[in-house]
Amino acid sequence: MSAEPFTPHAEARAPKAFPALTPVAVAIDQLRASADPVPTESVALMQAAGRVLAEEIVAPINVPPHDNSAMDGYVLRVVDAQRSVEQAAVLPVSQRIPAGHLGAPLASGTAARIFTGAPIPDGGELVVPQELTEASDAGIRLLQPMGAGQHIRCAGEDIAQGSVLVPAGTRLSAAHLGLIASVGQGRVTVRRRLRVAVFSTGDELRMPGEPLGPGQIYNSNRFVHTALLAQMGHEVTDLGIVRDSLDATRAALREAAQQHDIIITCGGVSVGEEDHVKAAVQAEGELTLWSLAIKPGKPLAHGKVRRADGSSAQFIGLPGNPVSSFVTLLIVVAPLFKAMLGETAREQALDLRADFAWPKPDKRQEFLRVRMNAAGGLDLYPNQGSGVLTSCAWADGLVDNPGGRAIAEGDTVRFLPLSGLMGLA
């Protein structure tokens, strides 16, 4: 009896429809265009570090508010300074002006003892550092010529009243907080922190501390993603590992969408039969992007998940390979965060020398893990595989290499510092 010929299932016979790969720049623009800014809130200046300013700060006063001394020394008139130098004249000290106190108008022919930050009295035209004077009981004598305005900090020299001190969209650094404090403002209006829900999919995933069974791996991506998001200043909810089923994935998406601005999943966005995230997002909302012209990180997805009230949460499906998810989170997804926060984009790229060769480039735009060396060039991690997370721990930046471009040793390349991509610089 002859065996019946094998007939594949209809789905197996049908050719797979792979979407055209979206260029990285187009994907970033698409994500940014989809962003709705999160609400604002007022916070105390002491709690504002790392927050994104929603309303510009206009200086209500001059800083410094008055002309003041940049030195410990003596304030005097120009004509008296000239006489002291040319005629060895001793100028009596008529008053003492510490910081925080106003002096009397400066009497002609005298000097006033003054300290750093103290207001310049009426009539004072220059400050002589104390080390450039010779002091006696009778007064002081200048040891070298001095000009008008020397060692005087003018009112408004740092900040002019009415000027824009900090523009909206600025991520507030320690220096920004100092500026705002210097004009007397104790509260600022900022964007609320992004609320990000994170979960992984995959029955093969286990947590550190658990025993590994056959075919299982530890879930390193969970720690990378939650740490990166926290470093960026977002409120992160870790929803753990969702089992590989369509129903479970849909339920996790619905739950996450209710209280979060963004849902980030890892894995399940490829084309395998156990990759359910794509179908789940389409069932619970819409999928607007799938597959990028990027290496590593091609299977990245973007869409939205509907909430019960008709609004939507942003959805990002990161690829499962650890380097792929690390790179795409920083390169493609971080600009979406900035758009939702109204944060002004800043160019972080540097043109540096490649101290390596990359003779066989991919057709896709590549992001190579590199590290600056002592000679000011860039070294390449020897294994650029998408599963080699060691390359990310070793690197301090990425080379943004256009698709199809070979790199010869000594070429100038575009270097993206990791600190800048993470929003830490």
QUIBEL-V515897 format. One record per pair of residues at least 24 apart in sequence whose C-alpha atoms are under 10 Angstrom apart, sorted by the first residue. I is the first residue (numbers start at 1). J is the second residue. Records with the same first field share a line. If there is no record, write none. Layout:
I = J ; J
//
This chain:
16 = 271
17 = 271
18 = 271 ; 290 ; 291
19 = 289 ; 290 ; 291 ; 292
20 = 290 ; 291 ; 292 ; 293
21 = 289 ; 290 ; 291 ; 292 ; 293 ; 294 ; 298 ; 299 ; 364
22 = 289 ; 290 ; 291 ; 292 ; 293 ; 294 ; 298 ; 364
23 = 291 ; 292 ; 293 ; 294 ; 364 ; 365 ; 403
24 = 291 ; 292 ; 293 ; 294 ; 298 ; 328 ; 331 ; 332 ; 364 ; 365
25 = 292 ; 293 ; 331 ; 332 ; 365
26 = 292 ; 293 ; 332
27 = 288 ; 289 ; 290 ; 291 ; 292 ; 293 ; 300 ; 301 ; 302 ; 332 ; 333
28 = 331 ; 332 ; 333 ; 334 ; 335 ; 336
29 = 332 ; 335 ; 336
30 = 288 ; 289 ; 302 ; 336
31 = 288 ; 289 ; 302 ; 303 ; 314 ; 316 ; 332 ; 333 ; 334 ; 335 ; 336 ; 337 ; 339 ; 340
32 = 332 ; 333 ; 334 ; 335 ; 336 ; 337 ; 338 ; 339 ; 340
33 = 336 ; 339 ; 340
34 = 288 ; 302 ; 303 ; 304 ; 314 ; 336 ; 339 ; 340
35 = 314 ; 335 ; 336 ; 337 ; 338 ; 339 ; 340 ; 341 ; 342
36 = 261 ; 313 ; 314 ; 336 ; 339 ; 340 ; 341 ; 342
37 = 191 ; 192 ; 194 ; 261 ; 337 ; 338 ; 339 ; 340 ; 341 ; 342 ; 343
38 = 190 ; 191 ; 192 ; 193 ; 194 ; 195 ; 261 ; 339 ; 340 ; 341 ; 342
39 = 190 ; 191 ; 192 ; 193 ; 194 ; 340 ; 341
40 = 189 ; 190 ; 191 ; 192 ; 193 ; 341
41 = 188 ; 189 ; 190 ; 191 ; 192 ; 193
42 = 187 ; 188 ; 189 ; 190 ; 191 ; 192
43 = 186 ; 187 ; 188 ; 189 ; 190 ; 191 ; 192
44 = 185 ; 186 ; 187 ; 188 ; 189
45 = 172 ; 177 ; 178 ; 180 ; 181 ; 185 ; 186 ; 187 ; 188 ; 189
46 = 174 ; 177 ; 181 ; 186 ; 187 ; 188
47 = 177 ; 187 ; 188
48 = 171 ; 172 ; 173 ; 174 ; 176 ; 177 ; 187 ; 188 ; 189 ; 190
49 = 171 ; 172 ; 173 ; 174 ; 175 ; 176 ; 177 ; 233
50 = 170 ; 171 ; 172 ; 173 ; 174 ; 176 ; 177 ; 193 ; 231 ; 232 ; 233 ; 423 ; 424
51 = 169 ; 170 ; 171 ; 172 ; 173 ; 188 ; 189 ; 190 ; 191 ; 192 ; 193 ; 232 ; 233 ; 234 ; 341 ; 343
52 = 168 ; 169 ; 170 ; 171 ; 172 ; 173 ; 188 ; 189 ; 190 ; 191 ; 192 ; 193 ; 233 ; 338 ; 341 ; 342 ; 343 ; 344
53 = 166 ; 167 ; 168 ; 169 ; 170 ; 171 ; 172 ; 188 ; 189 ; 190 ; 191 ; 192 ; 341 ; 342 ; 343 ; 344
54 = 167 ; 168 ; 169 ; 170 ; 171 ; 188 ; 189 ; 190 ; 191 ; 192 ; 341 ; 342 ; 343
55 = 166 ; 167 ; 168 ; 169 ; 170 ; 188 ; 189 ; 190 ; 191
56 = 164 ; 165 ; 166 ; 167 ; 168 ; 169 ; 170 ; 188 ; 189 ; 190
57 = 162 ; 163 ; 164 ; 165 ; 166 ; 167 ; 168 ; 179 ; 180 ; 183 ; 185 ; 188 ; 189
58 = 160 ; 161 ; 162 ; 163 ; 164 ; 165 ; 166 ; 167 ; 180 ; 183
59 = 159 ; 160 ; 161 ; 162 ; 163 ; 164 ; 165 ; 166 ; 179 ; 180 ; 182 ; 183 ; 184 ; 185
60 = 159 ; 160 ; 161 ; 162 ; 163 ; 164 ; 165 ; 183 ; 184 ; 185
61 = 155 ; 156 ; 159 ; 160 ; 161 ; 162 ; 163 ; 182 ; 183 ; 184
62 = 154 ; 155 ; 156 ; 157 ; 158 ; 159 ; 160 ; 161 ; 162 ; 163 ; 182 ; 183
63 = 153 ; 154 ; 155 ; 156 ; 157 ; 158 ; 159 ; 160 ; 161 ; 179 ; 182 ; 183
64 = 117 ; 119 ; 153 ; 154 ; 155 ; 156 ; 157 ; 158 ; 159 ; 160 ; 182 ; 183
65 = 119 ; 154 ; 155 ; 156 ; 157 ; 158 ; 159 ; 160 ; 161 ; 183
66 = 117 ; 118 ; 119 ; 120 ; 153 ; 154 ; 155 ; 156 ; 157
67 = 117 ; 118 ; 119 ; 120 ; 121 ; 124 ; 152 ; 153 ; 154 ; 155 ; 156 ; 157
68 = 99 ; 114 ; 115 ; 116 ; 117 ; 118 ; 119 ; 120 ; 121 ; 127 ; 151 ; 152 ; 153 ; 154 ; 155
69 = 99 ; 114 ; 115 ; 116 ; 117 ; 118 ; 119 ; 120 ; 126 ; 127 ; 128 ; 129 ; 150 ; 151 ; 152 ; 153 ; 154
70 = 114 ; 115 ; 116 ; 117 ; 118 ; 119 ; 127 ; 128 ; 129 ; 150 ; 151 ; 152 ; 153 ; 154
71 = 114 ; 115 ; 116 ; 117 ; 118 ; 127 ; 128 ; 129 ; 130 ; 150 ; 151 ; 152 ; 153
72 = 98 ; 113 ; 114 ; 115 ; 116 ; 117 ; 118 ; 127 ; 128 ; 129 ; 130 ; 131 ; 151
73 = 111 ; 112 ; 113 ; 114 ; 115 ; 116 ; 127 ; 128 ; 129 ; 130 ; 131 ; 132 ; 133 ; 151
74 = 110 ; 111 ; 112 ; 113 ; 114 ; 115 ; 124 ; 126 ; 127 ; 128 ; 129 ; 130 ; 132 ; 133 ; 140 ; 142
75 = 106 ; 110 ; 111 ; 112 ; 113 ; 114 ; 115 ; 120 ; 121 ; 123 ; 124 ; 125 ; 126 ; 127 ; 128 ; 129 ; 150 ; 151 ; 152
76 = 106 ; 107 ; 108 ; 109 ; 110 ; 111 ; 112 ; 113 ; 114 ; 120 ; 121 ; 123 ; 124 ; 125 ; 126 ; 127 ; 128 ; 148
77 = 106 ; 107 ; 108 ; 109 ; 110 ; 111 ; 123 ; 124 ; 125 ; 126 ; 127 ; 147 ; 148 ; 149
78 = 123 ; 124 ; 125 ; 126 ; 127 ; 145 ; 146 ; 147 ; 148 ; 149
79 = 108 ; 109 ; 125 ; 147 ; 148
80 = 108 ; 109 ; 110 ; 111 ; 142
81 = 109 ; 110 ; 111 ; 125 ; 126 ; 127 ; 128 ; 141 ; 142 ; 143 ; 144 ; 145 ; 146 ; 147 ; 148
82 = 142 ; 144 ; 145 ; 146 ; 147
83 = 109 ; 141 ; 142 ; 145
84 = 109 ; 140 ; 141 ; 142 ; 143 ; 144 ; 145
85 = 141 ; 142 ; 143 ; 144 ; 145 ; 146
86 = 142 ; 143 ; 144 ; 145
87 = 141
88 = 140 ; 141 ; 142 ; 143
89 = 139 ; 140 ; 141 ; 142
90 = 134 ; 135 ; 136 ; 138 ; 139 ; 140 ; 141 ; 142
91 = 135 ; 136 ; 138 ; 139 ; 140 ; 141 ; 142
92 = 135 ; 136 ; 137 ; 138 ; 139 ; 140 ; 141
93 = 135 ; 137 ; 138 ; 139 ; 140
94 = 139
97 = 121
110 = 139 ; 140
111 = 139 ; 140 ; 141
112 = 139 ; 140
113 = 140
116 = 151 ; 152 ; 153
117 = 152 ; 153
119 = 152 ; 153 ; 154 ; 155
120 = 152 ; 153 ; 154
124 = 148 ; 149 ; 152
125 = 149 ; 150 ; 151 ; 152
126 = 150 ; 151 ; 152
127 = 151 ; 152
128 = 152
159 = 183
167 = 344
168 = 342 ; 343 ; 344
169 = 338 ; 339 ; 341 ; 342 ; 343 ; 344 ; 345
170 = 341 ; 342 ; 343 ; 344 ; 345 ; 346
171 = 338 ; 341 ; 342 ; 343 ; 344 ; 423
173 = 424 ; 425
190 = 341 ; 342
191 = 340 ; 341 ; 342 ; 343
192 = 234 ; 235 ; 340 ; 341
193 = 232 ; 233 ; 234 ; 235 ; 236 ; 261 ; 337 ; 340 ; 341
194 = 229 ; 232 ; 233 ; 234 ; 235 ; 236 ; 260 ; 261 ; 262 ; 337 ; 338 ; 340 ; 341
195 = 229 ; 233 ; 234 ; 235 ; 236 ; 237 ; 259 ; 260 ; 261 ; 262 ; 263
196 = 226 ; 229 ; 230 ; 234 ; 235 ; 236 ; 237 ; 238 ; 256 ; 257 ; 259 ; 260 ; 261 ; 262 ; 263 ; 264 ; 313 ; 314 ; 315
197 = 226 ; 235 ; 236 ; 237 ; 238 ; 239 ; 240 ; 253 ; 255 ; 256 ; 257 ; 259 ; 260 ; 261 ; 262 ; 263 ; 264 ; 265 ; 315
198 = 222 ; 225 ; 226 ; 229 ; 236 ; 237 ; 238 ; 239 ; 240 ; 241 ; 256 ; 260 ; 262 ; 263 ; 264 ; 265 ; 266 ; 316 ; 317
199 = 225 ; 226 ; 237 ; 238 ; 239 ; 240 ; 241 ; 242 ; 249 ; 252 ; 253 ; 256 ; 263 ; 264 ; 265 ; 266 ; 267 ; 317
200 = 238 ; 239 ; 240 ; 241 ; 242 ; 243 ; 244 ; 249 ; 264 ; 265 ; 266 ; 267 ; 268 ; 317 ; 318 ; 320
201 = 240 ; 241 ; 242 ; 243 ; 244 ; 245 ; 248 ; 249 ; 265 ; 266 ; 267 ; 268 ; 269 ; 274 ; 275 ; 276 ; 277 ; 320
202 = 241 ; 242 ; 243 ; 244 ; 245 ; 266 ; 267 ; 268 ; 274 ; 275 ; 276 ; 320
203 = 241 ; 242 ; 243 ; 244 ; 245 ; 274
204 = 243 ; 244
205 = 241 ; 242 ; 243
206 = 241
207 = 240 ; 241
219 = 322
220 = 322 ; 389
221 = 266 ; 267 ; 318 ; 319 ; 320 ; 321 ; 322 ; 323 ; 325 ; 326 ; 389
222 = 265 ; 266 ; 322
224 = 322 ; 325 ; 326 ; 389
225 = 264 ; 265 ; 266 ; 318 ; 322 ; 325 ; 326 ; 329
228 = 326 ; 329 ; 330 ; 422 ; 423
229 = 329 ; 330 ; 334 ; 337 ; 422
230 = 422
231 = 422 ; 423 ; 424
232 = 334 ; 337 ; 421 ; 422 ; 423 ; 424
233 = 422 ; 423 ; 424
234 = 337
235 = 260
236 = 260 ; 262 ; 263
237 = 263
238 = 264
239 = 265
241 = 265 ; 266
243 = 276
244 = 268 ; 274 ; 275 ; 276 ; 277
245 = 274 ; 275 ; 276 ; 277 ; 280
246 = 274 ; 275 ; 276 ; 277 ; 278 ; 279 ; 280 ; 281 ; 283
247 = 276 ; 280
248 = 276 ; 277 ; 280
249 = 276 ; 277 ; 278 ; 279 ; 280 ; 281
250 = 276 ; 277 ; 279 ; 280 ; 281 ; 282 ; 283 ; 284 ; 305
251 = 280 ; 284
252 = 280
253 = 277 ; 280 ; 281 ; 284 ; 285 ; 304 ; 305 ; 306 ; 307 ; 313 ; 315
254 = 280 ; 281 ; 284 ; 285 ; 305 ; 306 ; 307 ; 308 ; 313
255 = 307
256 = 305 ; 307 ; 313
257 = 284 ; 304 ; 305 ; 306 ; 307 ; 308 ; 311 ; 312 ; 313 ; 314 ; 315
258 = 305 ; 306 ; 307 ; 308 ; 309 ; 311 ; 312 ; 313
259 = 307 ; 313
260 = 312 ; 313 ; 314
261 = 312 ; 313 ; 314 ; 315 ; 337 ; 340
262 = 304 ; 305 ; 312 ; 313 ; 314 ; 315 ; 316 ; 336 ; 337 ; 340
263 = 302 ; 303 ; 304 ; 305 ; 313 ; 314 ; 315 ; 316 ; 317
264 = 301 ; 302 ; 314 ; 315 ; 316 ; 317 ; 318 ; 329 ; 333
265 = 301 ; 315 ; 316 ; 317 ; 318 ; 319 ; 320 ; 325
266 = 300 ; 316 ; 317 ; 318 ; 319 ; 320 ; 321 ; 322 ; 325
267 = 299 ; 300 ; 317 ; 318 ; 319 ; 320 ; 321 ; 322 ; 325
268 = 299 ; 300 ; 301 ; 317 ; 318 ; 319 ; 320
269 = 299 ; 300 ; 301 ; 316 ; 317 ; 318 ; 319 ; 320
270 = 298 ; 299 ; 300 ; 301 ; 317 ; 318 ; 319 ; 320
271 = 299
277 = 301 ; 317
278 = 302 ; 303 ; 317
280 = 305
281 = 305 ; 306 ; 315 ; 316 ; 317
284 = 312
285 = 312 ; 313 ; 314 ; 315
286 = 312 ; 314 ; 315
287 = 315 ; 316 ; 317
288 = 315
289 = 316 ; 317
290 = 317
291 = 319
292 = 328 ; 332 ; 364 ; 365
293 = 362 ; 363 ; 364 ; 365 ; 366 ; 403
294 = 324 ; 327 ; 328 ; 332 ; 362 ; 363 ; 364 ; 365 ; 366 ; 367 ; 402 ; 403
295 = 323 ; 324 ; 327 ; 328 ; 362 ; 363 ; 364 ; 365 ; 366 ; 367 ; 368 ; 384 ; 385 ; 386 ; 401 ; 403
296 = 321 ; 322 ; 323 ; 324 ; 325 ; 326 ; 327 ; 328 ; 364 ; 365 ; 366 ; 367 ; 368 ; 384 ; 385 ; 386 ; 387
297 = 321 ; 322 ; 323 ; 324 ; 325 ; 326 ; 327 ; 328 ; 329 ; 332 ; 366 ; 367 ; 386
298 = 324 ; 325 ; 328 ; 364
299 = 324 ; 325 ; 328
300 = 324 ; 325 ; 328 ; 329 ; 332 ; 333
302 = 333
320 = 386 ; 387
321 = 385 ; 386 ; 387 ; 388 ; 389
322 = 385 ; 386 ; 387 ; 388 ; 389 ; 390 ; 392
323 = 369 ; 384 ; 385 ; 386 ; 387 ; 388 ; 389 ; 390 ; 391 ; 392
324 = 367 ; 385 ; 386 ; 387 ; 388 ; 389
325 = 386 ; 387
326 = 386 ; 389 ; 392
327 = 367 ; 368 ; 369 ; 386 ; 392 ; 398 ; 418 ; 421
328 = 367
329 = 421 ; 422
330 = 418 ; 420 ; 421 ; 422 ; 423
331 = 367 ; 398 ; 400 ; 416 ; 421 ; 422
334 = 421 ; 422 ; 423
335 = 421
338 = 423
346 = 420 ; 421 ; 423
347 = 416 ; 420 ; 421
348 = 414 ; 415 ; 416 ; 417 ; 418 ; 419 ; 420 ; 421 ; 423 ; 425
349 = 397 ; 398 ; 399 ; 400 ; 413 ; 414 ; 415 ; 416 ; 417 ; 420 ; 421
350 = 399 ; 412 ; 413 ; 414 ; 415 ; 416 ; 417
351 = 377 ; 399 ; 411 ; 412 ; 413 ; 414 ; 415 ; 416
352 = 376 ; 377 ; 378 ; 399 ; 410 ; 411 ; 412 ; 413 ; 414 ; 415 ; 416
353 = 377 ; 378 ; 379 ; 408 ; 409 ; 410 ; 411 ; 412 ; 413 ; 414 ; 415
354 = 378 ; 379 ; 380 ; 399 ; 407 ; 408 ; 409 ; 410 ; 411 ; 412 ; 413 ; 414 ; 415
355 = 379 ; 380 ; 407 ; 408 ; 409 ; 410 ; 411 ; 412
356 = 380 ; 381 ; 382 ; 407 ; 408 ; 409 ; 410 ; 411
357 = 406 ; 407 ; 408 ; 409 ; 410 ; 411
358 = 401 ; 405 ; 406 ; 407 ; 408 ; 409
359 = 404 ; 405 ; 406 ; 407 ; 408 ; 409
360 = 404 ; 405 ; 406 ; 407
361 = 401 ; 402 ; 403 ; 404 ; 405 ; 406 ; 407
362 = 401 ; 402 ; 403 ; 404 ; 405 ; 406
363 = 402 ; 403 ; 404 ; 405
364 = 401 ; 402 ; 403 ; 404 ; 405
365 = 400 ; 401 ; 402 ; 403 ; 404 ; 405
366 = 398 ; 399 ; 400 ; 401 ; 402 ; 403 ; 404 ; 405
367 = 397 ; 398 ; 399 ; 400 ; 401 ; 402 ; 403 ; 414 ; 415 ; 416
368 = 392 ; 395 ; 397 ; 398 ; 399 ; 400 ; 401 ; 415 ; 416
369 = 393 ; 394 ; 395 ; 396 ; 397 ; 398 ; 399 ; 400 ; 415 ; 416 ; 418
370 = 394 ; 395 ; 396 ; 397 ; 398 ; 399 ; 415 ; 416 ; 417
371 = 395 ; 396 ; 397 ; 398 ; 399 ; 415 ; 417 ; 418
372 = 396 ; 397 ; 415 ; 417
377 = 410 ; 412 ; 413
378 = 409 ; 410 ; 412 ; 413 ; 415
392 = 418
397 = 421
//
